[in-house]
Structure formats: C-alpha cells, structure tokens
Amino acid sequence: MAAAAVRYLRSAGAPTAAGPVEALPRPDLRAVGDDERASVDQSEFRRVLGNFASGVTVVTAPDAGATDHEAPAGPAGFACQSFASLSLDPPLVCFMVGRTSTTWPRIARAGVFCVNVLGAHQGELCRGFAVSGADKFAGVAYDAAPVSGSPRLAGAAAWIDCTIHAVHTGGDHLIVVGRVDALGTGDDDAAPLLFHKGRFL
C-alpha cells in the first residue's frame, strides 16, 4: 500500500524540492485485512479516544489544478486534529487523513502543504474547513506560505510550511510525513483551539 501511495504521487506529478517521493524500505506496510480487525466497537473506540484532548489544525495546499472528476481548481484545505511533530533531525511533522478524503488527492498532487495551528478564537473557521463540497476559502483571509505557496491562514497561532516526504498506510487512513521547510508563529500569547469529547475548548 505504501508503494501504491507513492505511485499515486508520482502519477499525479507531485513536485518536491528533493525529487520524487520514495517509499521507505521498512516496515512492510499494508492495510489491515478484514480477518485482522479487533473486536472493538467503533463507537466505543471513538468515545474512549475522545478523552484525549488534541490541538486543531487546518492543512492547506496551493492550487495544483483540477482533474475531470474534481471540483473547480483552487487551493485545498481540510480541518485536521491528527497532527504531530515527528522528528527534530531532520525536521519532520505528520498528519493523518482518511483514505476516502476528496481533499487529499489535491494536496498529494501539489506535493506540498502548510499546517495552520488554530487559535482558540478560530472555532468557526475550523468548522468551515470540516465540511465537504463547499468553497472552504470563501471569505477567509490568507497569504502564501514562503516556500510552498500554500495558504497561510490569518490569525493562526502557528504555521508549518512543508514538502511531502513520505506517505504510509494506517488502516482506513494515510499517514503523511512532511519535511519542514519554514515555520513561524502568530500571536505568541494566543491560546490554542482544543478539541475534547466532541467539542471545542
């Protein structure tokens, strides 16, 4: 599956500053088979894991054009809770995205992305990027991140400008690793937007 994700990136012509994205030699990654699924109820899984408070981000990418089966071209973005720092040397971050996401193919084709860490005052902005099929950038103030050109949302607590480094499979999600090219903060005193038990804090 990891090789399939890399083939997708290559077929989409995703540009990267360091050349094509390569599959890592280990581990041997694949999707979980039906006979391997744990007997854990999905609603219970969601309820228990909801006790872990997470920060909230919006992952954005510049316009990479549209294919025949996609919405009109424009920048891409989606609300994302599953973001984390991964490595200090080299500087890497990661986010997880559902394999059925309609935004992910546009980010993959761009080959770059910007993680916008939202502040406590940006709950409505987050909700706007959580919907599917709408013009998520309508009325949203942003400028271009310095390396990738991805939308850098006004008022964000921090931003991390990245190039796609690797893509791994993780069940019904993809694990996207980004190499950090530039980063910065907004208002250092701004409180973060947190999500806990299905609501913003």
N, C-alpha and C positions, 0 to 999 in steps of 0.2 A: 504493500500500500504506500509506503514511503516513496518507493521508486515511481509509483503511479502519480503521486502528488508532484514529484519533481518533473516527470514527463509533462504533466499539465502546465507547469510553469514554463517549461521550455517551449511547448506548443503555442502558449499564449504570447511568447516573445517577451517575457518579463525582463526588462533591463536591470542590471545590477552593476554597481561600481566595480565589483571584484570579479566580474564574469558570471557565467551561469551558476545557478544554484545546484549544488551537488548533494546526492544522498550520502548520509554518513554511513560508514561501514558497519556500525554496531549501534544499537542492538538490531536483531531481525524483527522489524515492526510489521504488524498486521492488524486488521480489525478483529474484534472479538467475535467468535463464532456463536451461533445460537445455542449450541450444546455446552458452551463455557459460561453462560450467563449465571451470575449468582442469584440465589433465590431471595432477593431483596426487593420489596415493593417500591416502585418508583416514587410514589407519593411520600412514603416514609423516608426514603433516601433524601428527597428534596426537603422534607420537614427537618430532619436532623441536621443536614448540612447547612440549612438556613440559620443555624445558631452561630455560624462563623461569619462575623461581620467583615465585609470587604469594601475596598475603595471602588469608585466607579470611574470609568474612562469612556471616551469616545475615540475609536480608532478610525482614522481618516486616510484617504489616498487621493492623489490628483487624478484628473480626468485621463483615462487611458483609452478612450473610445468605447463604443458600444458594439456588440455583436447583434445579429439579426433577432435573437430571442431575448434581448435585454431591453431595459428601459432606455430612454434617450441618454446620450453621453453627458457626463458631468462628474464632479467629484463624488467619491464614495465615502460612506461612513456608517458606523453602527455602534450602539452602546455596548460596552463590554465590562463585565465585572471580573472576568477571569484573566487578569493581567498580573505579571510579577517580574521583578528583576531576576536575572538568571546567573549572570557571570560578571565579575569585575574585570578580569583579564583573559580574553578580550571583553569589552563591554557588550553584554547581550541582555535582551529582555525577551519575554514571551507573552503571547496571549492565546487563548483558545477560542475557536469559532466552530459553530455547528456545521457539519458537512453538507447540510441542506441550505445553508445561507446563500441568498442571492447576491449579497454584497461581496462575499469573499472572492468570487472569480474576478471581480473588478479590481480588488486590491492585489490579487495574485498577478494579474496582467500588468498592473503598474509596477510591481516589483519593489515598491517602497511603501512606507506608511508613517503616520505620526500618531503617537498615543497622547491624547489630551486628558490629563488628570483633572477631573472636575472638582470645583469648589462647592461648599455647602449651599450656595445660592443658585446652583445650576440644575436643580431637580427637573424643572420643566424642559430645559434643553436636553437632558438625558432622555426624558420621555419621548421627545420628538425624534431622537435617533433610534429609539427602540421599536418604532413602528415600521412596517414593511409596505413598500409600494408608494410611499409619499415622497415629495420633494423635501428631503430632510434639511437641506441647506437654505430653504426659503426663509428670508428674514434673519438669518444667522450671520453675525459678524465674524469674519476671519481674515487672516492674511496667509501668506505662503511660508511654510517652514523653510529654513535657509538652505538645506541640502536637497531634500526630496521634492519640495514644492507642494507637499501635502497641506491641506487646510489646517491651520493652527488657530484654534477657536479662541475668540476674545474672552477674557475673564477666567481662563483655565488656570488652575493652581500651578500646573507644571506641564511641560511638553517634552516629548522624546521623539526625535526625528530618526528614522531607521531605514535600513535596506533589508529585505528579506534574506535571511541567512540559511534557513533550513525549514522544512515542513515535515512533521511526523504525524502519524495517525494515533488517535486515542479513543477507541470505541466509536461513538457517534460524533466525535469532534476531531478537529485538526489542531495540532499544537504548532503554532507559528513562532519561529525564533527570529528575532530581528537584531542585526548588528547596529549599535547606536552610532550615528554619525554626528549628531548635535543634540543638545538638550538645554533646558533652562526653566526658570520659574517665573510665575507672575507675582502676585502679592504674597510675600513670604509669611504674612500674618493671617492669610486666609485659612479658614477651617475647611477640612476635606468633606466631600459628599460621601456618606457611608450608606451601605445597604445591608439591612439586617432583618431577618424574618419577614421578607416580602415587602419591606417599606424602607424609605429613605430616613436617615437620622440626621 
